[in-house]
Amino acid sequence: MNRIHFAALLASTALLAMPAAQAQAQVAQSRTFRFDAPAQDLSEALIAFSRVTGLPLAAAPATLRNLRSQPVLGQMTAQQALARMTRSLPVEARIEANRVIVQPRPKATAISGANRPAAPAPARTATAALPPQEMVPDEIVVTGFRRSLDVAQAKKRAATGVQEVIVAEDIAAFPDQNLAEALQRVAGVAITRDSGEGRRISLRGLGPEFTRTQLNGMEVLSNTASGLDSRGGVSRSRAFDYSVFASELFNEVVVEKSWSAAQEEGGIGGTVGLRTGKPFDYAKDTLVLSAKGQVNQYTDKLTPRLVGLASAHRGDFGILVSAAYSSADTIEWGYRNWNWSQMNWGEDNVAPSITGPIRDQLVNATGSERVWNSRAQTYGSWFNHRERLGLTGTLQYNPGNGTDVTLDVLYSRLTNDRAENIIGNAGDNGLDANDVTGTQQLQSVTIDSHGSITDAVVSGVDLRSEAKPTQDSTDFWQVALNGRMDLTDRLELNGTAGWSKSTFDSAWQRAYLVSNGHTVGFAGLDTDTPVNSYDFDPADPSAWTLQSLQWRENHIESEFWNAQAALGWQATDSSTLRVGGEFKQFENSAYQYQGTNNNPGALANLPTLVNPYSAAIPFVVGNVPAIYAALGQDIALDESNLSTGTDYTVKERTFAAFAQYELNTTLGGMDLRADLGVRYYNTRLTSRGSSVTDAGLVPVEIRNSYDGFLPALNIALNLRPDLIARIGANRNISRPGFADLSAAATVRVAGYGGTISAGNPYLAPYTADSIEGALEYYDGTRGFLALGMFYKNMKSFVTTETTQVPYGETGYPLSLLEEGLDASTVFNFTRPINGPGASIHGVELAARRNFDFLPGPLRNLGAQGNVTYADGSSDVLYSGVAYDLPLTDLSKWSVNGTIYYDTPQFGARGSVAYRSRYRSGSGGNGNIGEYFTPSTVFDATAYYNVTPMLQLRVEGLNLSDQRIIQYADGEAKRLMTSTVSGRTITFGATLRF
């Protein structure tokens, strides 16, 4: 969609909306409406009332808290419905100047005597008494999880654009370990997992780099690391790691799929808004304490999960503090191949028993006819002791006159204490090189139709075991000030100012042991569970000697400064004009230091231990602290140990302004909401790093700038009171990744060669023209059915160009190579380029229904679910040849479903989350792409309210112990990793005062 066509689309749709904008909403006293509203939270009932009548609301949030409306059913005027809805409540509601005014009932006219209502009970169990003639026999009191779904549904329905909402049913009631796992149940969201937990999300088929995350109104970024190198290791990207935050810190998550001009630019996929609790969210002083125990099937160790919250307000001022702490032990274990490569075997490296075409292919084949062999054939385990601490503090001023000022401070700390232990065919004469020319001799072999060796027995092989203890931490801070004020009856001021910083630190030491000259076998590389065999006992310490040592440090910082302000002028009763501006400064910097000792010397009594964590077989690894101590190895690192290309900084300063016209009126008797606006942004980029020249490594600074106009239109039309049609169109951007923008180059060296990745600060941002539509049917608060479609046409799509070249031709110094490598060693050379573009389209179907039509206790059942289909691709270049591959992190299908049973005393639910295969990277060594196989995860939770103050809860996560499988090449599907992490069970209690 070019700019002219896109602008024409916005203009034509705006012209259609103009007649409605020119007429104010007028509701005659004699006009009647059809109402079908059950008893529910009063704020939700008023929102539904506004949707039916078209009347805007004017009410202080504190006035409506913890009040429950009366049911309204039948044909009546707006005033009659309003009076029935608020009957017997301590508020009065009236219609003035086509607005609904809700205020506390004056004390002088308060209801007295027998008609005085009792003090409202907490909203989760409250129900107002009804006169007998107005009782609804089949009414179900909304509590617990079902109430959270009702609130989320009301917010989704009231929005102009397409959005999804998650509301915590109560403090500490998210069953998920972190927010990624909570988000996986949202339509269009799929997550990745690591160390047994959810980590990142993709939205509508677009990877985590395309999703913007906001916390308390401002954009944030936080990074951590994976335990497996094949999953990227240390994360330095724009992809937010949701594992940093405990889910208990938040009471609402909003996923905005539609974009409007009043929102910050960025996030082509969408925006995830996180909100911590506020004092005035609670009607009275509140204290909550929760304690749970957690255990994983492979560790059998009980670990704690603790939550506390205290909230109080006096008059117009409130304060809230909360804390969440948890620790967990997990073991992910299984099989890993470092990668796959085409290789030749020397004439003497193939046993005489292997003859004919197979021998000829192994020894003499050239080009694409060469056989593919896996690298290192490894058993491994990845233990992790994870601790997560979250603290929040909030001060709130809310006098109830349209003014609300909130100061939020949040601190989160995530630590991982990892132990990686592996055994693989990777010694000097291993099976991890480009060609086999040493002492190895192939005794038997099976080659599949793709030319891949799936089974083999090889003699003369050197094995290597690795032990790598790692300690990493992520510290996140945010200070956010948000305020709104009604300057006049028609003029509103909103503002946000804040700062956030995320600091990641990681340090590890590694010891390599070798055992030489063995006959090894591997079988079943075309299955999910390959098996290795050895001609000796790998758990015998005397069979191993010390080979080398490595140690490394990583440091990453991401910092945001943000300030924005906006004025909203209500031009008429049905239209508002908003204008605003924003300044945002973001900086990301990092470095990596590494030391190596390839000749540490022999130790008469080599400190070893048998891998203590779950794995397929027992095997010896080095006792790393004891080895380093025995050798007196100094692990201090400084700038002289810098890994080339890792010390780059990306700094962005953005100025933005927007204007947005909003409409809330009727069109042909139908409720119409719309926003039409444009946003201008200007970003100034400074990229600093080091690049290689003929004179060696030199500092480089590159500056670039770009700007643009981003139009947006969103329309929501109530075709009927229970049927909403939505349409949206916009242009938005996502900025390239930090490595893509770096003025540096990264050299990664491995035993078989390595990779070189260079950045490109002159990359243009991703730009996407999007259009979407949705049709949503609402059955009161009982449920809904929503069908949506979307299309995104992305320009300046950043893709990669990869070539395989000898290291000596790259221009990088030979001093960066490990022992045994030289200028002829083949490296993968990768750099980002602006490709021709890409597109993605998809369909979403979401539904929810309370089964209140069933008899007896079955009426407490309900279900919700969603299905998303998305498809999109882009060109990835290999040696100058373009291959059309699926977009990174795109699963064509993602499915989520939950069945729940909910009463005021007891509740239970079971959930399933499925995502189809997705591409995780471009591949390497001639493999076209890397992929993860489909996955299906089952979770469940149940609670019992012993008293109104005490709740018992049990939860089960990953009940199917889903295997995580990664493979190379989309057609050949050559296995890279296959691991499991176990089921996790949590149980405990929550006290509320």
Secondary structure, DSSP 4 states (H G I P E B T S, - for coil): --HHHHHHHHHHHHHHHHHHHHS-----TT-EEEEEE-S-BHHHHHHHHHHHH---EEE-HHHHTT-BPPPEEEEEEHHHHHHHHTTTSSEEEEEETTEEEEEEPPGGG---GGGSPPPPPPTTT------GGG--TT-----HHHHHHHHHHHHHHH-SS-EEEEE-SSTT---SSBHHHHHTTSTTEEEEEETTEEEEEEETTB-GGGEEEEETTEE-----B-SSGGGTSB--SS---GGGSBGGGEEEEEEE-S--TTSPS--SSEEEEEEE--GGGSSS-EEEEEEEEEEETTT---EEEEEEEEEEEETTEEEEEEEEEEEEEEEEEEEE---EEEE-B-GGGB-TT--HHHHHHHHH--GGGSEEEESS-EEEEEEEEEEEEEEEEEEEE--SSS-EEEEEEEEEEEEEEEEEEEEES-STTSS-SSSB-SS-EEEEEEE-TTSBEEEEEEEEEEEEEEEEEEEEEEEEEEEEEEEEEESSSSEEEEEEEEEEEEEEEEEEEEEEEEEEEEEEEEE-TTSSS-EEEESS-TT-GGG-EEEEEEEEEEEEEEEEEEEEEEEEEEEETTEEEEEEEEEEEEEEEEEEEEEEES-----TT--EEE--S--SS--EEE-HHHHHHHHT------GGGBPTT---EEEEEEEEEEEEEEEEEEETTEEEEEEEEEEEEEEEEEEEEEEEETTEEEEEEEEEEEEEEEEEEEEEEEEETTEEEEEEEEEEEEPPPHHHH-SSEEEEEETTEEEEEE--TTPPPEEEEEEEEEEEEEETTTEEEEEEEEEEEEES-EEEEEEEEEGGGTT--GGGSPTT--TTSEEEEEEEEE-S-EEEEEEEEEEEEE-TTSSGGGGGEEEEEEEEEEEEEEEEEETTEEEEEEPBT--SEEEEEEEEEE-SSEEEEEEEEEE--EEEEEEETTEEEEEE--EEEEEEEEEEESSSSEEEEEEEESTT-PPEEEEESTTT-EEEEEEE---EEEEEEEEE-
